[in-house]
Amino acid sequence: MKRPSVFEAAGGAEAFLALATAHHLRCLADPMLEHPFSHPGHPDHIARLAAYWGEVLGGPPAYSAVGGSEPAMLHIHARNDAPAEMGARFTACFVAAMDDAGLPDDPELRACLRAYMEWAEGQVMAYAPKAAVVPGDATIPRWSWDCLQA
């Protein structure tokens, strides 16, 4: 039997929307993350975030289908001189939001999602310095049960 994608195991698009919503609320409640999250930019930020995470984790190309791209996502977070602690707090909010969103209590799924977010946090934080240059040819990563896919 074929193993479901991480996206499917988490509960699909509905689960990722719940996760993005819960994550956003947790970030708004965090003293360090509140400011950037109180100014999300795009009016559909939460839905776009859910679509991005879903696409990365084996779901349909819902983010890229509406013109989303990896360079665009990185530009949103780039050159803001974010302190290193911000990334760890973002990940902590993500991990806690899994419970808030009612994701399955499957240790392997949760470990996979956490590993993805820790990796993604490092990628995004690498572009935080004011002099960072976002590559124009960056592609949306693909993450599975075996971590980052080539």
PyMOL commands that place a pseudoatom at each C-alpha (Angstrom):
pseudoatom trace, name=CA, resn=MET, resi=1, chain=A, elem=C, hetatm=0, pos=[0.000, 0.000, 0.000]
pseudoatom trace, name=CA, resn=LYS, resi=2, chain=A, elem=C, hetatm=0, pos=[1.304, 3.432, -0.962]
pseudoatom trace, name=CA, resn=ARG, resi=3, chain=A, elem=C, hetatm=0, pos=[1.987, 5.767, 1.935]
pseudoatom trace, name=CA, resn=PRO, resi=4, chain=A, elem=C, hetatm=0, pos=[-0.037, 9.010, 1.850]
pseudoatom trace, name=CA, resn=SER, resi=5, chain=A, elem=C, hetatm=0, pos=[1.808, 12.274, 1.392]
pseudoatom trace, name=CA, resn=VAL, resi=6, chain=A, elem=C, hetatm=0, pos=[2.527, 14.390, 4.451]
pseudoatom trace, name=CA, resn=PHE, resi=7, chain=A, elem=C, hetatm=0, pos=[-0.197, 16.726, 3.144]
pseudoatom trace, name=CA, resn=GLU, resi=8, chain=A, elem=C, hetatm=0, pos=[-2.726, 13.872, 3.073]
pseudoatom trace, name=CA, resn=ALA, resi=9, chain=A, elem=C, hetatm=0, pos=[-1.662, 12.456, 6.443]
pseudoatom trace, name=CA, resn=ALA, resi=10, chain=A, elem=C, hetatm=0, pos=[-2.121, 15.866, 8.051]
pseudoatom trace, name=CA, resn=GLY, resi=11, chain=A, elem=C, hetatm=0, pos=[-5.672, 16.135, 6.731]
pseudoatom trace, name=CA, resn=GLY, resi=12, chain=A, elem=C, hetatm=0, pos=[-5.331, 17.961, 3.418]
pseudoatom trace, name=CA, resn=ALA, resi=13, chain=A, elem=C, hetatm=0, pos=[-6.159, 21.541, 2.529]
pseudoatom trace, name=CA, resn=GLU, resi=14, chain=A, elem=C, hetatm=0, pos=[-8.664, 21.981, 5.361]
pseudoatom trace, name=CA, resn=ALA, resi=15, chain=A, elem=C, hetatm=0, pos=[-6.072, 20.916, 7.941]
pseudoatom trace, name=CA, resn=PHE, resi=16, chain=A, elem=C, hetatm=0, pos=[-3.433, 23.247, 6.523]
pseudoatom trace, name=CA, resn=LEU, resi=17, chain=A, elem=C, hetatm=0, pos=[-5.862, 26.168, 6.586]
pseudoatom trace, name=CA, resn=ALA, resi=18, chain=A, elem=C, hetatm=0, pos=[-6.622, 25.379, 10.231]
pseudoatom trace, name=CA, resn=LEU, resi=19, chain=A, elem=C, hetatm=0, pos=[-2.876, 25.107, 10.938]
pseudoatom trace, name=CA, resn=ALA, resi=20, chain=A, elem=C, hetatm=0, pos=[-2.083, 28.421, 9.219]
pseudoatom trace, name=CA, resn=THR, resi=21, chain=A, elem=C, hetatm=0, pos=[-4.935, 30.128, 11.102]
pseudoatom trace, name=CA, resn=ALA, resi=22, chain=A, elem=C, hetatm=0, pos=[-3.849, 28.715, 14.469]
pseudoatom trace, name=CA, resn=HIS, resi=23, chain=A, elem=C, hetatm=0, pos=[-0.216, 29.555, 13.742]
pseudoatom trace, name=CA, resn=HIS, resi=24, chain=A, elem=C, hetatm=0, pos=[-1.095, 33.128, 12.826]
pseudoatom trace, name=CA, resn=LEU, resi=25, chain=A, elem=C, hetatm=0, pos=[-3.042, 33.562, 16.069]
pseudoatom trace, name=CA, resn=ARG, resi=26, chain=A, elem=C, hetatm=0, pos=[-0.133, 32.183, 18.099]
pseudoatom trace, name=CA, resn=CYS, resi=27, chain=A, elem=C, hetatm=0, pos=[2.287, 34.546, 16.349]
pseudoatom trace, name=CA, resn=LEU, resi=28, chain=A, elem=C, hetatm=0, pos=[0.001, 37.506, 17.089]
pseudoatom trace, name=CA, resn=ALA, resi=29, chain=A, elem=C, hetatm=0, pos=[0.086, 36.518, 20.779]
pseudoatom trace, name=CA, resn=ASP, resi=30, chain=A, elem=C, hetatm=0, pos=[3.904, 36.340, 20.849]
pseudoatom trace, name=CA, resn=PRO, resi=31, chain=A, elem=C, hetatm=0, pos=[5.554, 39.622, 21.937]
pseudoatom trace, name=CA, resn=MET, resi=32, chain=A, elem=C, hetatm=0, pos=[8.387, 39.280, 19.405]
pseudoatom trace, name=CA, resn=LEU, resi=33, chain=A, elem=C, hetatm=0, pos=[6.293, 38.055, 16.470]
pseudoatom trace, name=CA, resn=GLU, resi=34, chain=A, elem=C, hetatm=0, pos=[3.226, 40.232, 17.029]
pseudoatom trace, name=CA, resn=HIS, resi=35, chain=A, elem=C, hetatm=0, pos=[4.492, 43.244, 15.087]
pseudoatom trace, name=CA, resn=PRO, resi=36, chain=A, elem=C, hetatm=0, pos=[5.289, 41.536, 11.781]
pseudoatom trace, name=CA, resn=PHE, resi=37, chain=A, elem=C, hetatm=0, pos=[2.198, 39.360, 12.037]
pseudoatom trace, name=CA, resn=SER, resi=38, chain=A, elem=C, hetatm=0, pos=[-0.081, 42.301, 12.727]
pseudoatom trace, name=CA, resn=HIS, resi=39, chain=A, elem=C, hetatm=0, pos=[0.909, 43.595, 9.261]
pseudoatom trace, name=CA, resn=PRO, resi=40, chain=A, elem=C, hetatm=0, pos=[0.581, 40.455, 7.123]
pseudoatom trace, name=CA, resn=GLY, resi=41, chain=A, elem=C, hetatm=0, pos=[0.642, 42.261, 3.770]
pseudoatom trace, name=CA, resn=HIS, resi=42, chain=A, elem=C, hetatm=0, pos=[-1.510, 40.276, 1.368]
pseudoatom trace, name=CA, resn=PRO, resi=43, chain=A, elem=C, hetatm=0, pos=[-5.212, 40.192, 2.366]
pseudoatom trace, name=CA, resn=ASP, resi=44, chain=A, elem=C, hetatm=0, pos=[-5.272, 36.417, 1.780]
pseudoatom trace, name=CA, resn=HIS, resi=45, chain=A, elem=C, hetatm=0, pos=[-2.083, 35.836, 3.773]
pseudoatom trace, name=CA, resn=ILE, resi=46, chain=A, elem=C, hetatm=0, pos=[-3.403, 32.924, 5.849]
pseudoatom trace, name=CA, resn=ALA, resi=47, chain=A, elem=C, hetatm=0, pos=[-4.934, 31.092, 2.886]
pseudoatom trace, name=CA, resn=ARG, resi=48, chain=A, elem=C, hetatm=0, pos=[-1.764, 31.635, 0.845]
pseudoatom trace, name=CA, resn=LEU, resi=49, chain=A, elem=C, hetatm=0, pos=[0.383, 30.378, 3.724]
pseudoatom trace, name=CA, resn=ALA, resi=50, chain=A, elem=C, hetatm=0, pos=[-1.783, 27.264, 4.004]
pseudoatom trace, name=CA, resn=ALA, resi=51, chain=A, elem=C, hetatm=0, pos=[-1.530, 26.705, 0.243]
pseudoatom trace, name=CA, resn=TYR, resi=52, chain=A, elem=C, hetatm=0, pos=[2.255, 27.161, 0.348]
pseudoatom trace, name=CA, resn=TRP, resi=53, chain=A, elem=C, hetatm=0, pos=[2.755, 24.715, 3.216]
pseudoatom trace, name=CA, resn=GLY, resi=54, chain=A, elem=C, hetatm=0, pos=[0.393, 22.247, 1.557]
pseudoatom trace, name=CA, resn=GLU, resi=55, chain=A, elem=C, hetatm=0, pos=[2.237, 22.432, -1.765]
pseudoatom trace, name=CA, resn=VAL, resi=56, chain=A, elem=C, hetatm=0, pos=[5.631, 22.001, -0.098]
pseudoatom trace, name=CA, resn=LEU, resi=57, chain=A, elem=C, hetatm=0, pos=[4.373, 18.995, 1.861]
pseudoatom trace, name=CA, resn=GLY, resi=58, chain=A, elem=C, hetatm=0, pos=[2.966, 17.012, -1.046]
pseudoatom trace, name=CA, resn=GLY, resi=59, chain=A, elem=C, hetatm=0, pos=[-0.330, 18.698, -1.794]
pseudoatom trace, name=CA, resn=PRO, resi=60, chain=A, elem=C, hetatm=0, pos=[-1.580, 20.252, -5.012]
pseudoatom trace, name=CA, resn=PRO, resi=61, chain=A, elem=C, hetatm=0, pos=[0.152, 23.319, -6.481]
pseudoatom trace, name=CA, resn=ALA, resi=62, chain=A, elem=C, hetatm=0, pos=[-2.423, 25.668, -4.949]
pseudoatom trace, name=CA, resn=TYR, resi=63, chain=A, elem=C, hetatm=0, pos=[0.187, 28.331, -4.087]
pseudoatom trace, name=CA, resn=SER, resi=64, chain=A, elem=C, hetatm=0, pos=[2.026, 28.347, -7.390]
pseudoatom trace, name=CA, resn=ALA, resi=65, chain=A, elem=C, hetatm=0, pos=[-1.254, 28.099, -9.339]
pseudoatom trace, name=CA, resn=VAL, resi=66, chain=A, elem=C, hetatm=0, pos=[-2.158, 31.618, -8.184]
pseudoatom trace, name=CA, resn=GLY, resi=67, chain=A, elem=C, hetatm=0, pos=[1.250, 33.023, -9.079]
pseudoatom trace, name=CA, resn=GLY, resi=68, chain=A, elem=C, hetatm=0, pos=[3.042, 32.326, -5.820]
pseudoatom trace, name=CA, resn=SER, resi=69, chain=A, elem=C, hetatm=0, pos=[6.747, 31.576, -6.081]
pseudoatom trace, name=CA, resn=GLU, resi=70, chain=A, elem=C, hetatm=0, pos=[9.662, 30.804, -3.796]
pseudoatom trace, name=CA, resn=PRO, resi=71, chain=A, elem=C, hetatm=0, pos=[11.462, 34.088, -4.598]
pseudoatom trace, name=CA, resn=ALA, resi=72, chain=A, elem=C, hetatm=0, pos=[8.259, 36.019, -3.800]
pseudoatom trace, name=CA, resn=MET, resi=73, chain=A, elem=C, hetatm=0, pos=[7.911, 34.214, -0.464]
pseudoatom trace, name=CA, resn=LEU, resi=74, chain=A, elem=C, hetatm=0, pos=[11.559, 34.816, 0.386]
pseudoatom trace, name=CA, resn=HIS, resi=75, chain=A, elem=C, hetatm=0, pos=[11.349, 38.517, -0.572]
pseudoatom trace, name=CA, resn=ILE, resi=76, chain=A, elem=C, hetatm=0, pos=[8.529, 38.997, 1.950]
pseudoatom trace, name=CA, resn=HIS, resi=77, chain=A, elem=C, hetatm=0, pos=[10.862, 37.841, 4.722]
pseudoatom trace, name=CA, resn=ALA, resi=78, chain=A, elem=C, hetatm=0, pos=[14.194, 39.150, 3.408]
pseudoatom trace, name=CA, resn=ARG, resi=79, chain=A, elem=C, hetatm=0, pos=[16.403, 41.989, 4.585]
pseudoatom trace, name=CA, resn=ASN, resi=80, chain=A, elem=C, hetatm=0, pos=[14.469, 42.724, 7.783]
pseudoatom trace, name=CA, resn=ASP, resi=81, chain=A, elem=C, hetatm=0, pos=[17.379, 42.148, 10.204]
pseudoatom trace, name=CA, resn=ALA, resi=82, chain=A, elem=C, hetatm=0, pos=[15.203, 39.744, 12.172]
pseudoatom trace, name=CA, resn=PRO, resi=83, chain=A, elem=C, hetatm=0, pos=[16.938, 38.530, 15.318]
pseudoatom trace, name=CA, resn=ALA, resi=84, chain=A, elem=C, hetatm=0, pos=[17.871, 34.836, 15.295]
pseudoatom trace, name=CA, resn=GLU, resi=85, chain=A, elem=C, hetatm=0, pos=[15.463, 34.181, 18.172]
pseudoatom trace, name=CA, resn=MET, resi=86, chain=A, elem=C, hetatm=0, pos=[12.548, 35.139, 15.907]
pseudoatom trace, name=CA, resn=GLY, resi=87, chain=A, elem=C, hetatm=0, pos=[12.961, 31.996, 13.830]
pseudoatom trace, name=CA, resn=ALA, resi=88, chain=A, elem=C, hetatm=0, pos=[12.906, 29.706, 16.844]
pseudoatom trace, name=CA, resn=ARG, resi=89, chain=A, elem=C, hetatm=0, pos=[9.802, 31.434, 18.182]
pseudoatom trace, name=CA, resn=PHE, resi=90, chain=A, elem=C, hetatm=0, pos=[8.107, 31.083, 14.800]
pseudoatom trace, name=CA, resn=THR, resi=91, chain=A, elem=C, hetatm=0, pos=[8.809, 27.355, 14.862]
pseudoatom trace, name=CA, resn=ALA, resi=92, chain=A, elem=C, hetatm=0, pos=[7.575, 27.047, 18.456]
pseudoatom trace, name=CA, resn=CYS, resi=93, chain=A, elem=C, hetatm=0, pos=[4.302, 28.694, 17.420]
pseudoatom trace, name=CA, resn=PHE, resi=94, chain=A, elem=C, hetatm=0, pos=[4.025, 26.263, 14.507]
pseudoatom trace, name=CA, resn=VAL, resi=95, chain=A, elem=C, hetatm=0, pos=[4.570, 23.234, 16.729]
pseudoatom trace, name=CA, resn=ALA, resi=96, chain=A, elem=C, hetatm=0, pos=[1.983, 24.437, 19.263]
pseudoatom trace, name=CA, resn=ALA, resi=97, chain=A, elem=C, hetatm=0, pos=[-0.457, 25.305, 16.475]
pseudoatom trace, name=CA, resn=MET, resi=98, chain=A, elem=C, hetatm=0, pos=[-0.548, 21.652, 15.406]
pseudoatom trace, name=CA, resn=ASP, resi=99, chain=A, elem=C, hetatm=0, pos=[-2.544, 20.935, 18.581]
pseudoatom trace, name=CA, resn=ASP, resi=100, chain=A, elem=C, hetatm=0, pos=[-4.695, 24.045, 18.180]
pseudoatom trace, name=CA, resn=ALA, resi=101, chain=A, elem=C, hetatm=0, pos=[-5.569, 23.011, 14.626]
pseudoatom trace, name=CA, resn=GLY, resi=102, chain=A, elem=C, hetatm=0, pos=[-6.398, 19.454, 15.649]
pseudoatom trace, name=CA, resn=LEU, resi=103, chain=A, elem=C, hetatm=0, pos=[-3.816, 17.779, 13.428]
pseudoatom trace, name=CA, resn=PRO, resi=104, chain=A, elem=C, hetatm=0, pos=[-3.526, 14.029, 13.941]
pseudoatom trace, name=CA, resn=ASP, resi=105, chain=A, elem=C, hetatm=0, pos=[-1.623, 13.048, 17.060]
pseudoatom trace, name=CA, resn=ASP, resi=106, chain=A, elem=C, hetatm=0, pos=[0.781, 10.922, 15.027]
pseudoatom trace, name=CA, resn=PRO, resi=107, chain=A, elem=C, hetatm=0, pos=[4.358, 11.242, 16.347]
pseudoatom trace, name=CA, resn=GLU, resi=108, chain=A, elem=C, hetatm=0, pos=[5.909, 10.538, 12.934]
pseudoatom trace, name=CA, resn=LEU, resi=109, chain=A, elem=C, hetatm=0, pos=[3.737, 13.155, 11.224]
pseudoatom trace, name=CA, resn=ARG, resi=110, chain=A, elem=C, hetatm=0, pos=[4.431, 15.732, 13.911]
pseudoatom trace, name=CA, resn=ALA, resi=111, chain=A, elem=C, hetatm=0, pos=[8.170, 15.048, 13.793]
pseudoatom trace, name=CA, resn=CYS, resi=112, chain=A, elem=C, hetatm=0, pos=[8.149, 15.423, 10.010]
pseudoatom trace, name=CA, resn=LEU, resi=113, chain=A, elem=C, hetatm=0, pos=[6.255, 18.728, 10.173]
pseudoatom trace, name=CA, resn=ARG, resi=114, chain=A, elem=C, hetatm=0, pos=[8.582, 20.032, 12.884]
pseudoatom trace, name=CA, resn=ALA, resi=115, chain=A, elem=C, hetatm=0, pos=[11.661, 18.995, 10.891]
pseudoatom trace, name=CA, resn=TYR, resi=116, chain=A, elem=C, hetatm=0, pos=[10.268, 20.804, 7.845]
pseudoatom trace, name=CA, resn=MET, resi=117, chain=A, elem=C, hetatm=0, pos=[9.624, 23.987, 9.810]
pseudoatom trace, name=CA, resn=GLU, resi=118, chain=A, elem=C, hetatm=0, pos=[13.061, 23.931, 11.444]
pseudoatom trace, name=CA, resn=TRP, resi=119, chain=A, elem=C, hetatm=0, pos=[14.615, 23.585, 7.993]
pseudoatom trace, name=CA, resn=ALA, resi=120, chain=A, elem=C, hetatm=0, pos=[12.361, 26.280, 6.504]
pseudoatom trace, name=CA, resn=GLU, resi=121, chain=A, elem=C, hetatm=0, pos=[13.107, 28.636, 9.389]
pseudoatom trace, name=CA, resn=GLY, resi=122, chain=A, elem=C, hetatm=0, pos=[16.809, 28.326, 8.619]
pseudoatom trace, name=CA, resn=GLN, resi=123, chain=A, elem=C, hetatm=0, pos=[16.197, 29.022, 4.944]
pseudoatom trace, name=CA, resn=VAL, resi=124, chain=A, elem=C, hetatm=0, pos=[14.146, 32.126, 5.620]
pseudoatom trace, name=CA, resn=MET, resi=125, chain=A, elem=C, hetatm=0, pos=[16.424, 33.452, 8.359]
pseudoatom trace, name=CA, resn=ALA, resi=126, chain=A, elem=C, hetatm=0, pos=[19.409, 33.168, 5.991]
pseudoatom trace, name=CA, resn=TYR, resi=127, chain=A, elem=C, hetatm=0, pos=[17.887, 36.077, 4.061]
pseudoatom trace, name=CA, resn=ALA, resi=128, chain=A, elem=C, hetatm=0, pos=[17.257, 38.286, 7.120]
pseudoatom trace, name=CA, resn=PRO, resi=129, chain=A, elem=C, hetatm=0, pos=[20.495, 40.340, 6.884]
pseudoatom trace, name=CA, resn=LYS, resi=130, chain=A, elem=C, hetatm=0, pos=[20.065, 43.734, 5.200]
pseudoatom trace, name=CA, resn=ALA, resi=131, chain=A, elem=C, hetatm=0, pos=[22.533, 42.775, 2.450]
pseudoatom trace, name=CA, resn=ALA, resi=132, chain=A, elem=C, hetatm=0, pos=[20.872, 39.437, 1.616]
pseudoatom trace, name=CA, resn=VAL, resi=133, chain=A, elem=C, hetatm=0, pos=[20.177, 38.670, -2.017]
pseudoatom trace, name=CA, resn=VAL, resi=134, chain=A, elem=C, hetatm=0, pos=[17.231, 36.435, -2.812]
pseudoatom trace, name=CA, resn=PRO, resi=135, chain=A, elem=C, hetatm=0, pos=[17.906, 34.135, -5.757]
pseudoatom trace, name=CA, resn=GLY, resi=136, chain=A, elem=C, hetatm=0, pos=[15.466, 34.749, -8.573]
pseudoatom trace, name=CA, resn=ASP, resi=137, chain=A, elem=C, hetatm=0, pos=[15.520, 31.118, -9.616]
pseudoatom trace, name=CA, resn=ALA, resi=138, chain=A, elem=C, hetatm=0, pos=[14.668, 29.548, -6.249]
pseudoatom trace, name=CA, resn=THR, resi=139, chain=A, elem=C, hetatm=0, pos=[12.032, 26.845, -6.570]
pseudoatom trace, name=CA, resn=ILE, resi=140, chain=A, elem=C, hetatm=0, pos=[9.347, 25.821, -4.100]
pseudoatom trace, name=CA, resn=PRO, resi=141, chain=A, elem=C, hetatm=0, pos=[10.876, 23.065, -2.002]
pseudoatom trace, name=CA, resn=ARG, resi=142, chain=A, elem=C, hetatm=0, pos=[9.344, 19.622, -1.805]
pseudoatom trace, name=CA, resn=TRP, resi=143, chain=A, elem=C, hetatm=0, pos=[9.312, 17.886, 1.533]
pseudoatom trace, name=CA, resn=SER, resi=144, chain=A, elem=C, hetatm=0, pos=[8.244, 14.318, 2.253]
pseudoatom trace, name=CA, resn=TRP, resi=145, chain=A, elem=C, hetatm=0, pos=[8.529, 11.732, 4.986]
pseudoatom trace, name=CA, resn=ASP, resi=146, chain=A, elem=C, hetatm=0, pos=[12.210, 11.463, 4.057]
pseudoatom trace, name=CA, resn=CYS, resi=147, chain=A, elem=C, hetatm=0, pos=[12.770, 15.216, 4.476]
pseudoatom trace, name=CA, resn=LEU, resi=148, chain=A, elem=C, hetatm=0, pos=[13.837, 17.561, 1.676]
pseudoatom trace, name=CA, resn=GLN, resi=149, chain=A, elem=C, hetatm=0, pos=[13.540, 16.059, -1.792]
pseudoatom trace, name=CA, resn=ALA, resi=150, chain=A, elem=C, hetatm=0, pos=[16.171, 16.766, -4.436]
for i in range(1, 150): cmd.bond("trace and resi %d" % i, "trace and resi %d" % (i + 1))
show_as sticks, trace
zoom trace
